[in-house]
Amino acid sequence: MMKINKTFLVGATVTAGSIGWLLSSKEKRNQLHNIRHGIVTKIKKKSRDIVDKGGVPHPQNVEDNKMVSEGAMTSVQYFNETKQH
Protein backbone atom coordinates (compact mmCIF):
# COMPACT_ATOMS: atom_id res chain seq x y z
CA MET A 1 0.00 0.00 0.00
CA MET A 2 2.80 2.40 0.87
CA LYS A 3 4.64 1.63 -2.39
CA ILE A 4 1.59 2.56 -4.44
CA ASN A 5 1.26 5.87 -2.60
CA LYS A 6 4.95 6.69 -3.14
CA THR A 7 4.69 5.81 -6.82
CA PHE A 8 1.60 7.96 -7.17
CA LEU A 9 3.29 10.83 -5.35
CA VAL A 10 6.37 10.65 -7.58
CA GLY A 11 4.20 10.50 -10.70
CA ALA A 12 2.08 13.42 -9.59
CA THR A 13 5.19 15.46 -8.76
CA VAL A 14 6.77 14.76 -12.15
CA THR A 15 3.51 15.60 -13.92
CA ALA A 16 3.08 18.85 -12.00
CA GLY A 17 6.69 19.80 -12.68
CA SER A 18 6.29 19.09 -16.39
CA ILE A 19 3.13 21.16 -16.62
CA GLY A 20 4.80 23.99 -14.73
CA TRP A 21 7.78 23.87 -17.09
CA LEU A 22 5.50 23.88 -20.16
CA LEU A 23 3.52 26.85 -18.91
CA SER A 24 6.55 28.80 -17.70
CA SER A 25 7.13 30.78 -20.90
CA LYS A 26 4.83 32.34 -23.47
CA GLU A 27 6.62 30.56 -26.34
CA LYS A 28 6.04 27.13 -24.78
CA ARG A 29 2.40 27.98 -24.06
CA ASN A 30 1.93 29.01 -27.70
CA GLN A 31 3.52 25.75 -28.91
CA LEU A 32 1.26 23.75 -26.61
CA HIS A 33 -1.78 25.70 -27.83
CA ASN A 34 -0.84 25.07 -31.48
CA ILE A 35 -0.41 21.34 -30.85
CA ARG A 36 -3.75 21.15 -29.05
CA HIS A 37 -5.46 23.17 -31.78
CA GLY A 38 -4.06 20.84 -34.47
CA ILE A 39 -5.27 17.74 -32.65
CA VAL A 40 -8.75 19.18 -32.07
CA THR A 41 -9.00 20.21 -35.73
CA LYS A 42 -8.05 16.71 -36.92
CA ILE A 43 -10.60 15.09 -34.61
CA LYS A 44 -13.37 17.47 -35.69
CA LYS A 45 -12.57 16.90 -39.38
CA LYS A 46 -12.60 13.14 -38.93
CA SER A 47 -15.95 13.18 -37.10
CA ARG A 48 -17.40 15.58 -39.71
CA ASP A 49 -16.30 13.20 -42.49
CA ILE A 50 -17.99 10.30 -40.72
CA VAL A 51 -21.23 12.25 -40.25
CA ASP A 52 -21.22 13.49 -43.85
CA LYS A 53 -20.75 9.94 -45.09
CA GLY A 54 -23.68 8.80 -42.95
CA GLY A 55 -24.54 5.34 -44.30
CA VAL A 56 -23.95 6.23 -47.94
CA PRO A 57 -20.74 4.35 -48.71
CA HIS A 58 -18.71 4.89 -51.85
CA PRO A 59 -19.58 2.23 -54.45
CA GLN A 60 -15.95 1.07 -54.65
CA ASN A 61 -15.56 0.68 -50.88
CA VAL A 62 -16.36 -3.01 -50.43
CA GLU A 63 -15.92 -2.98 -46.62
CA ASP A 64 -18.41 -0.14 -46.10
CA ASN A 65 -20.91 -1.62 -48.54
CA LYS A 66 -20.74 -4.94 -46.72
CA MET A 67 -21.25 -3.22 -43.35
CA VAL A 68 -24.27 -1.24 -44.61
CA SER A 69 -25.71 -4.37 -46.17
CA GLU A 70 -25.34 -6.34 -42.94
CA GLY A 71 -26.94 -3.51 -40.98
CA ALA A 72 -29.88 -3.43 -43.38
CA MET A 73 -30.34 -7.18 -43.06
CA THR A 74 -30.25 -6.96 -39.27
CA SER A 75 -33.09 -4.43 -39.21
CA VAL A 76 -35.15 -6.49 -41.69
CA GLN A 77 -34.59 -9.62 -39.62
CA TYR A 78 -35.64 -7.80 -36.43
CA PHE A 79 -38.78 -6.45 -38.12
CA ASN A 80 -39.72 -9.90 -39.41
CA GLU A 81 -39.18 -11.50 -35.99
CA THR A 82 -41.36 -8.90 -34.22
CA LYS A 83 -44.14 -9.31 -36.78
CA GLN A 84 -44.12 -13.10 -36.41
CA HIS A 85 -44.39 -13.08 -32.60
PyRosetta script that sets phi, psi and omega in degrees:
from pyrosetta import init, pose_from_sequence

init()
pose = pose_from_sequence("MMKINKTFLVGATVTAGSIGWLLSSKEKRNQLHNIRHGIVTKIKKKSRDIVDKGGVPHPQNVEDNKMVSEGAMTSVQYFNETKQH")
pose.set_psi(1, -41.3)
pose.set_omega(1, -178.5)
pose.set_phi(2, -68.8)
pose.set_psi(2, -33.9)
pose.set_omega(2, -179.3)
pose.set_phi(3, -66.7)
pose.set_psi(3, -39.2)
pose.set_omega(3, 178.6)
pose.set_phi(4, -63.9)
pose.set_psi(4, -43.1)
pose.set_omega(4, 179.4)
pose.set_phi(5, -63.6)
pose.set_psi(5, -40.9)
pose.set_omega(5, 178.4)
pose.set_phi(6, -65.8)
pose.set_psi(6, -42.1)
pose.set_omega(6, 179.5)
pose.set_phi(7, -63.1)
pose.set_psi(7, -43.8)
pose.set_omega(7, 178.1)
pose.set_phi(8, -61.8)
pose.set_psi(8, -43.4)
pose.set_omega(8, -179.4)
pose.set_phi(9, -63.2)
pose.set_psi(9, -42.9)
pose.set_omega(9, 178.3)
pose.set_phi(10, -64.4)
pose.set_psi(10, -44.5)
pose.set_omega(10, 179.4)
pose.set_phi(11, -62.4)
pose.set_psi(11, -43.0)
pose.set_omega(11, 179.1)
pose.set_phi(12, -64.8)
pose.set_psi(12, -39.0)
pose.set_omega(12, 179.4)
pose.set_phi(13, -65.7)
pose.set_psi(13, -44.5)
pose.set_omega(13, 178.9)
pose.set_phi(14, -63.6)
pose.set_psi(14, -42.6)
pose.set_omega(14, 179.2)
pose.set_phi(15, -62.9)
pose.set_psi(15, -46.5)
pose.set_omega(15, 179.7)
pose.set_phi(16, -62.7)
pose.set_psi(16, -40.8)
pose.set_omega(16, 178.3)
pose.set_phi(17, -64.0)
pose.set_psi(17, -41.1)
pose.set_omega(17, 179.3)
pose.set_phi(18, -64.7)
pose.set_psi(18, -43.4)
pose.set_omega(18, 178.7)
pose.set_phi(19, -64.6)
pose.set_psi(19, -41.9)
pose.set_omega(19, 177.0)
pose.set_phi(20, -60.7)
pose.set_psi(20, -41.6)
pose.set_omega(20, 179.4)
pose.set_phi(21, -65.9)
pose.set_psi(21, -42.0)
pose.set_omega(21, -179.6)
pose.set_phi(22, -64.9)
pose.set_psi(22, -35.6)
pose.set_omega(22, -176.8)
pose.set_phi(23, -91.9)
pose.set_psi(23, 4.8)
pose.set_omega(23, -174.5)
pose.set_phi(24, -73.7)
pose.set_psi(24, -27.6)
pose.set_omega(24, 179.5)
pose.set_phi(25, -127.7)
pose.set_psi(25, 154.5)
pose.set_omega(25, -177.9)
pose.set_phi(26, -63.8)
pose.set_psi(26, -37.5)
pose.set_omega(26, 180.0)
pose.set_phi(27, -62.3)
pose.set_psi(27, -44.0)
pose.set_omega(27, 179.3)
pose.set_phi(28, -67.7)
pose.set_psi(28, -37.8)
pose.set_omega(28, 177.1)
pose.set_phi(29, -63.3)
pose.set_psi(29, -41.3)
pose.set_omega(29, 178.6)
pose.set_phi(30, -64.4)
pose.set_psi(30, -41.3)
pose.set_omega(30, 177.5)
pose.set_phi(31, -61.7)
pose.set_psi(31, -44.6)
pose.set_omega(31, 179.1)
pose.set_phi(32, -62.4)
pose.set_psi(32, -41.5)
pose.set_omega(32, 178.6)
pose.set_phi(33, -63.2)
pose.set_psi(33, -43.1)
pose.set_omega(33, -179.7)
pose.set_phi(34, -64.4)
pose.set_psi(34, -40.5)
pose.set_omega(34, 178.2)
pose.set_phi(35, -63.6)
pose.set_psi(35, -47.4)
pose.set_omega(35, 179.8)
pose.set_phi(36, -61.4)
pose.set_psi(36, -43.1)
pose.set_omega(36, -179.6)
pose.set_phi(37, -62.2)
pose.set_psi(37, -41.2)
pose.set_omega(37, 178.9)
pose.set_phi(38, -63.2)
pose.set_psi(38, -42.2)
pose.set_omega(38, -179.9)
pose.set_phi(39, -66.0)
pose.set_psi(39, -45.2)
pose.set_omega(39, 179.9)
pose.set_phi(40, -61.9)
pose.set_psi(40, -41.4)
pose.set_omega(40, 179.8)
pose.set_phi(41, -62.4)
pose.set_psi(41, -44.0)
pose.set_omega(41, 179.3)
pose.set_phi(42, -62.7)
pose.set_psi(42, -42.5)
pose.set_omega(42, -179.3)
pose.set_phi(43, -65.4)
pose.set_psi(43, -43.8)
pose.set_omega(43, 179.9)
pose.set_phi(44, -63.8)
pose.set_psi(44, -41.0)
pose.set_omega(44, 179.6)
pose.set_phi(45, -63.6)
pose.set_psi(45, -43.9)
pose.set_omega(45, -179.7)
pose.set_phi(46, -62.1)
pose.set_psi(46, -45.4)
pose.set_omega(46, -179.4)
pose.set_phi(47, -68.5)
pose.set_psi(47, -34.3)
pose.set_omega(47, 177.3)
pose.set_phi(48, -65.4)
pose.set_psi(48, -40.3)
pose.set_omega(48, 178.1)
pose.set_phi(49, -62.4)
pose.set_psi(49, -41.1)
pose.set_omega(49, -179.6)
pose.set_phi(50, -65.4)
pose.set_psi(50, -43.5)
pose.set_omega(50, -179.6)
pose.set_phi(51, -67.0)
pose.set_psi(51, -41.8)
pose.set_omega(51, 179.9)
pose.set_phi(52, -62.8)
pose.set_psi(52, -36.6)
pose.set_omega(52, -179.6)
pose.set_phi(53, -66.7)
pose.set_psi(53, -46.4)
pose.set_omega(53, 171.2)
pose.set_phi(54, 36.3)
pose.set_psi(54, 56.4)
pose.set_omega(54, 174.5)
pose.set_phi(55, 80.8)
pose.set_psi(55, 9.6)
pose.set_omega(55, 177.1)
pose.set_phi(56, -117.5)
pose.set_psi(56, 80.4)
pose.set_omega(56, -175.7)
pose.set_phi(57, -71.3)
pose.set_psi(57, 156.0)
pose.set_omega(57, 175.7)
pose.set_phi(58, -67.1)
pose.set_psi(58, 138.3)
pose.set_omega(58, -176.7)
pose.set_phi(59, -56.8)
pose.set_psi(59, -28.9)
pose.set_omega(59, -178.5)
pose.set_phi(60, -85.8)
pose.set_psi(60, -8.5)
pose.set_omega(60, -177.7)
pose.set_phi(61, -89.1)
pose.set_psi(61, 93.6)
pose.set_omega(61, -174.4)
pose.set_phi(62, -62.2)
pose.set_psi(62, -41.7)
pose.set_omega(62, -178.3)
pose.set_phi(63, -60.7)
pose.set_psi(63, -46.7)
pose.set_omega(63, -179.5)
pose.set_phi(64, -66.7)
pose.set_psi(64, -41.6)
pose.set_omega(64, 179.3)
pose.set_phi(65, -61.3)
pose.set_psi(65, -40.4)
pose.set_omega(65, 179.2)
pose.set_phi(66, -64.2)
pose.set_psi(66, -43.2)
pose.set_omega(66, -178.9)
pose.set_phi(67, -63.5)
pose.set_psi(67, -43.9)
pose.set_omega(67, 179.5)
pose.set_phi(68, -65.2)
pose.set_psi(68, -40.0)
pose.set_omega(68, 178.7)
pose.set_phi(69, -62.1)
pose.set_psi(69, -46.0)
pose.set_omega(69, 179.1)
pose.set_phi(70, -63.3)
pose.set_psi(70, -39.3)
pose.set_omega(70, 178.0)
pose.set_phi(71, -64.1)
pose.set_psi(71, -40.6)
pose.set_omega(71, 178.2)
pose.set_phi(72, -64.4)
pose.set_psi(72, -41.3)
pose.set_omega(72, 180.0)
pose.set_phi(73, -66.4)
pose.set_psi(73, -36.0)
pose.set_omega(73, 179.0)
pose.set_phi(74, -63.4)
pose.set_psi(74, -43.1)
pose.set_omega(74, -179.8)
pose.set_phi(75, -68.7)
pose.set_psi(75, -36.8)
pose.set_omega(75, 177.5)
pose.set_phi(76, -65.5)
pose.set_psi(76, -43.8)
pose.set_omega(76, 179.0)
pose.set_phi(77, -61.5)
pose.set_psi(77, -44.0)
pose.set_omega(77, 179.0)
pose.set_phi(78, -61.4)
pose.set_psi(78, -45.0)
pose.set_omega(78, 179.6)
pose.set_phi(79, -60.6)
pose.set_psi(79, -45.1)
pose.set_omega(79, -179.2)
pose.set_phi(80, -63.8)
pose.set_psi(80, -41.5)
pose.set_omega(80, -179.9)
pose.set_phi(81, -64.7)
pose.set_psi(81, -39.9)
pose.set_omega(81, -179.4)
pose.set_phi(82, -71.2)
pose.set_psi(82, -31.6)
pose.set_omega(82, 178.2)
pose.set_phi(83, -71.8)
pose.set_psi(83, -34.1)
pose.set_omega(83, -177.6)
pose.set_phi(84, -75.8)
pose.set_psi(84, -26.3)
pose.set_omega(84, -176.4)
pose.set_phi(85, -100.7)
pose.dump_pdb("model.pdb")
